[in-house]
Amino acid sequence: MFDPPAKFDAKAGVPMPKAATAGLLSSKGADLGLLRNPVKLYKDKAYVATQENLLAVDTTNGAVTTITPEAKAVTDPQDSVGFFSFTHPVVITESASPLVLTSFVVKQPAVGTHAERVFVEFTAVNAASAQVAWRLPLDIPQWAKDARDPLTVRVTGSSGRVAVVSVGAFKPSGRITYAIDLVERRVLWTRDLFEAKTIAKDTVAGITKDAIDSHYEAAGGYDLNTGEQRWRGEDSENPSVGTGGPRFVRVAGRSKTGVDFERLVDPQTGVVQRDLPDMGADCQFDGSSTLVCFRNSKGLSVWAFDTSNGELRWALPNKAANRIAPTVTAVWHGRVYGRTDSGPLALDASTGEDLPMPPGIAPYAVNEYVGLALKGTDAMAYPASG
């Protein structure tokens, strides 16, 4: 165990299933540029969710345990190459007995007088044993049953005893969110026309709209335990909501007047705490004290913010210091992993300084046991070695 790993054994790679690259590569094997990690790690296991099943992979030898839904999974034909599987991430709870949480859109065929039924099967798996702990069916609204496009389902996250799941379709453009009590194994509340994106300070933050196919949407926050709305931001085009660490959420969009914005806001009130640079970036909380935002396309850039107050800590590139920005692949426990033309590297997340020991790989998923990295178009698991 190394927390965080300084290096990995690049000669001891174990092949991972093709599904472990979903969302990282296009159907032709090209790098998609933005990090969409389809894998969650628990000790030496890697969990990968697809539309059809959950794979539990032993990263020490590549052995795979496959967990399937009880009902028949409804799959999108476009997903034949795994390109869209990143919309089905896995969440691992922080409870005393950690659970792997995933969901499937499933169908029960018509039987006798009972019509065909499409619903969502929420599945909780024991993270240590890779055995199903329990399942919970989630009914979907009529607009979802009538959707022309396949439904997608996403486990947004969990906090304490509550997990949050969102279900949606592209046409009609609709979303619904469910909050699930993981102890009592029941639905606490549902919120139609709301897509949950992140959880912070007992608040579910995401994107809300007034009607199906509405052109304008808004960021909003809802009480994690009751589902009551706490705030709603301004209507905007293509709003986005993402993690800002434990104290903030990141909100971006284009106002009705055509002004682009990107902000850190208080998740409980929606009050703007700090305007961010015009980044168009992905952001990850390192699990310690830093929010690292990075743009891996259209000009490499990295910014790091203090999650206690939103202050900018450092940014790359830095022409004055003759430093370039790396392609960021992962952020974890005070460390930024990535690569430049010179090879894999690691930065101190707090200072942005290069760390002296090259990690050997540029992992896109990492914990104290293992790092997963691309080798060409294949995913490999490399043991942490220092």
N, C-alpha and C positions, 0 to 999 in steps of 0.2 A: 504493500500500500504506500502510495506517495501522494500527498495532498498539498499542492497540485503536483503532477508529474513534471519533472524537468526534462526527462528524456524517455524515449521508447526504444524497444529492441526492434529496429527496422529489418532485421534478418529473421524474425520469428513471426511473420505475419500469418494469420489464419483466414482463409477465404470466408466471406460472408455471403448470404443469399442476395440475388439481384435486387430484391425488394429493398435492401438496405441503402440503395443509391437513389430511390425514388425522390423526385423533387430536386435532386442535385444536378442531374444531367438531363438533357433533352432526349427525345426518342432516337436521335442520331449520335448520342454520346457526347454532345457539346456541353461545356460548363454553362449552367444557367446564370451564373454571376451572383445572384442573391442567395444567401444561405437559407435553405429550407430543410432543416434537419429532420429526417423521418424516423430517427432512432432515439430511444431512451435507454440509458444504462442503469443497471442495478448490480453492484458488485461486479462479478465477471460474466453477467448475463447481458445480452443486448435484446431489447424488445422492439419489434418492427410490426406495425399494423398496416394491413392492406384492406381493400374493400371486402375481401373474402375471408380473411383469417388474421390471427395474431401469431407471430413467430417469436419463440423464445430461443435465442441462439447462445450456446455456450461458447464464449469467445476464446477459450483455451484449446478447443478441439474442433469447433464448427458444428457440433451436434445440434440439431434443430428439433424443438418440440412445437407442434402445430396445434393451435387452439382455434376451433371453428364455432360459429354461432349455432344455436339449436335449430333455428329456422334457416331457410335457404337465403343466402346473401344476394342482394340485388346489385349487380355490377354495371359499371359504365363501360361500353365497348372501347371508348377512347383510352381506357386505362390498361389496355392490353400490354403496353410497354412500361407500365408503372409510372408514367409521367405525372398523373394526377394523384398519386397515392399520398403526397405530402399533405393533402387536405384531411388525412386521417391519422393525426398524431396520437401518441401514447402519453399518458400522464402517470407519474408514480407519486403516490401520496407520501407524506412525511409522518405517518402515524407509527405507533409502536410496532404494528404488523403491516409493513408497507404493501400497498395494493397497486397493481398495474391496471389502469382504467382505459378502456377503449369502447367503441360502439360500432354497430353495423346496421345499415339499412337492410331489412330482411322482408321476406314475403311468405305468408302462409297460403297455400292453394285453397281454392273453394272446396268445401266438403258438404254434401247434402244441401241443407238450407242455409249454410254459412257461406257467405261470400268471401272472395279472396280478400286478404288483409295485408296491407303494407304498414310496417311500423319500424321502430328503432329498438335494437336489442343492446342495452347497456350492459357491459360485462366487466366484472371485477375479478382479477386474478391475483393469487398470492405471489408476490414478487420473488420470494425465495424458492418456492417449489414449482412455479409455473403451472399450478393447478387452478382451475376455476373455483373461485370462492362463492360467487353468486351472480345471478343475472336479473335484470329488471326491464320489462317491456315498457316502451314509451310510445303512447299514441301520438299521431301527427295530425295537424289540422287539415281541413278539406282542401285548401289551396295547394298543400304539399301533395295530397293524394292525386290531384288533378294536374300536377306539374308536367309540362312537356319534356323537360330535361331531367336527367337522373338526379336524385337527391344526393347531397353530400352531408356528412356528419363529422363533427369535430369536438373532441373533448378539450375544452378551453383550459381547464386547470382545476385545482382543488386547494382549499384552505380549511384547516381544522377538519371538521366532519362533513363538509359540504363540497361537492364536485359540481362543475357546470359543463353542460353540453349544448352545442348549437347545431341545428339542422337547417339546411337551406337548399335553394335551387337557383339556377341562373335565369330561367324563364318558367314561370313568373319570378321576378326578382324578390324573393321573400326569405325570411329567416324566423326561426323560433328558438328560444333558449329555455332550458330546463335546469333547475337546481335540484340536486339529489342529496338526500341525507344518507351518508355512507354507513351510519350506525344503525338507523332504523330501516334502511334499505327501501326508501320511498321517495316520491317526488315531493319536494317542499313547495315549489311554485313553478309556474311557467310564465313566459312573457313573449307574446306573439309580436312579430315585426321588430325583433331585437336580436342582434347577433353579438354574443359575448366574445370579447377578445382577450381580456386579462383580468386578474383579481389583485386588488391591493387594498389594504386597510379596511377589510370586511366589506368591500364594495366590488361589484362586478361592473367593469367598464367595457363599453362596446359601441356599436352603431345601431341607432334606432331610426325608424321612419314612420310616417303617418299612414301610409297605404301601400299595398302591393304595387310594385313597379313605379313607385314615386321617384322622380328625378333627383330630388334633394333628400339628403339624409343628415343626421346629426350625431355627434358623440353624446353619450349619456352614461350615467352611473346609477346602479340599482343596489339596494341593500342586499348583501349576500344571503342573509337568513330569512328575509321576508319578501323580497322581490319588489319592495316599494321604490319608486323612482326618487332619487336624491337630487339629480340635476340633469339638465339637458343643454347642450351647447348650441351654437348657431347652426342653422341649416347651411349646408355646403355641398359642393360636388366632390364625389369620390373621397369622402373622409376616411381616415385611417386612425386606429387606436392601437397602441402597443404598450409594452412594458416600459416603465420608467424606474424600476427598482421597487423597494418596499414602501416608499412614501409618495411616489408620483405615478401618473400615467402619461404617455406621450400621445398627443392629439395633433393630427395634421389634416389639411384639406384646402379647398379653394372656396372662398366666400361667394355669395351671390353677386358681389361687386367685382369679382375676378381677382381678388387678392389672395395669394397663397400664404398659408400660415403653418407653423410647426411649433408646438408648445409643450412644456411640462405643466400639468395641472394637478391640483389636489383631487384625488379620486373620490373623496367624500363630498366635496362641494362643487367641483368643476372650476374653481377659481384658478386663474392662470398664475403660476408661480414664476415662470421664466419663459421668454421666447427663445427658441433654438435657432441656430443657423439654418439656412435653406439647404437641407441635407439630402432629402429623398433617399434616406438610408435605412438599413435594418439596424435594430438595437438589441443588445442582450445585456441583462444584469449578470454580473460575475459571481453573484452569491455572497459577496463580501461588502463592498462599499462603492463600487464603480459601475456606471452604465456606459457601455462601450457601443458606439454607433459607427457603422462603417458602410461605405459605398464601394462595392466590388466591381462596378462597371461605370462607364461614362466618367472616367477619371477617378483613380483610387484615392480614397480619403478615409481617415479615421478620426473620431472625436471621443473623448472620455469625460464624463461628468460625475461629480461627487453626488451620490444618491441621498446625502443628508440635506443638501441645500440647492442642488441643481447647478452649482458652479462648474464652469469648464476647467478641467484639470490639464489637459494637453490635447494637441491636435497634430496630425500628420497629413500631408507633407509639410515640412518646415524648411523653407528655402534658406533661411538665415543659418540654420544648423547643418545644411546640406544633407537633409534626411528625406527619404521618400516614404510613401505609405505602402504597407504590405496589403496583400489580399488576405482578409481575415477569414479564418475557417471555424474558430471556436473561441469562446470566452468562458473561463471557469476558475473560480476561487483565486482571484487576484492575478490571473495570467491571461494574456491574449496570444492565441496560437494563429499562425498564418504562414505565408510564404512570399518571397520575392524571387527575382531571377537568380538570386544567389542561393536559393534553397529554403527549406523550412526554418522558421525562427519562432521565438517567443519574446513577448514584451511584458514588462511589469505594468499591470493594468492601472496602478495608481500614478505612476510617473511617466509611462510611455517609453522608458529606457529599454534598449536591447538587453536581454539577459545573456550572460556569457556562454551558457551551454546550449548548443543547438539541439532541439528536441528530436531530430532524426526524421520526423514525419510532420505533416500539417494536419492534425486531426480535425474532423468535423463533429465528432462526438467524443467526449472525454470524461473520465472520472478517475478515482485514485488507483484503479486497477488496470485500465485499458484505454487505448485511443483507437478510434476508427478513422481510417483515411482512405482516399481514393488512390488506386494504383492503376493508372490508365482509366478504364471505364468500370473497373471492379472495386468493390469495397473490401478492405482487409482490416482485421483486428490485430493490433500490436500491443503486447504487454508493456505496462509501465516498468521502467528499469532504473529509475533514479529520481 
